[in-house]
C-alpha cells in the first residue's frame, strides 16, 4: 500500500508537520513516543520530538537547533516499532518518574544542564520520565568512565546493553536502565 503525506500547520504561520495517511490496511496498535529537551546556559539544544506508530515524526526546534519551529517527515513504521521495542527492552515502564536530584537517587547534581522529558503512550498506559542531565553518580557508569580515562581513552559508552549486543539478556537486579539516543 502507498502512503500520502499531509501537512498540518501547528504554528499558525508557516511550517507544518508531515503526517502519513495510510491506505486501507490492517489496524495498528496506537502508540506515541515524545521527547522534549530544555535549554541551558551553555547552548543546549531545546526541541520537541514526537513519533507515532505510523512513522509520523514531528520536530519543533525551540532554541539552539539548526531547524527552528515545526517540521515533520514520515519514517518507516518499522523504525517507530524498533524504538518502542528498545524502550521495552530498557524496561522503560519500570523507570522512576523523575531523575532530578538526590531524592531521586542522584549521587550529585551538576548545575546548568538540560532536562529531557520522555512521554510514552503505548500498550494502554502513559508514562512520563523527567531526566535532568546533571543528575550524576550512577556507579556503573562512573566506574566505566574512570577505567577508560585511566587507559587514556575518551570516556564513552561501551555498547554492552545496546539492543544488538543485549538480545536475550536481562539487566542485573537493581539496575535501572537509562535510555539515550545514539
LINVEN-V77689 format. One record per pair of residues at least 24 apart in sequence whose C-alpha atoms are under 7 Angstrom apart, sorted by the first residue. I is the first residue (numbers start at 1). GAP is how many residues later the second one is. Records with the same first field share a line. If there is no record, write none. Layout:
BEGIN
I->GAP ; GAP
END
This chain:
BEGIN
10->60
15->54 ; 55 ; 56
16->54 ; 55 ; 56
17->41 ; 53 ; 54 ; 55
18->38 ; 54 ; 55 ; 56
19->37 ; 55
20->34 ; 36 ; 54
30->92
31->90 ; 91
32->88 ; 89 ; 90
33->86 ; 87 ; 88
34->84 ; 85 ; 86
35->81 ; 82 ; 83 ; 84
36->80 ; 81 ; 82
37->77 ; 78 ; 79 ; 80
38->76 ; 77 ; 78
39->24 ; 75
40->72 ; 73 ; 74
41->71
44->70
51->29
52->28
53->24 ; 27 ; 28
55->25
86->77
90->87 ; 89
91->86
93->34
95->81
96->33
97->31 ; 32 ; 33
98->31 ; 32 ; 33
99->31 ; 32 ; 33 ; 36
100->31 ; 32 ; 35
101->34
106->29 ; 30 ; 31
107->29 ; 30
108->27 ; 28 ; 29
109->25 ; 26 ; 27
110->24 ; 25
END
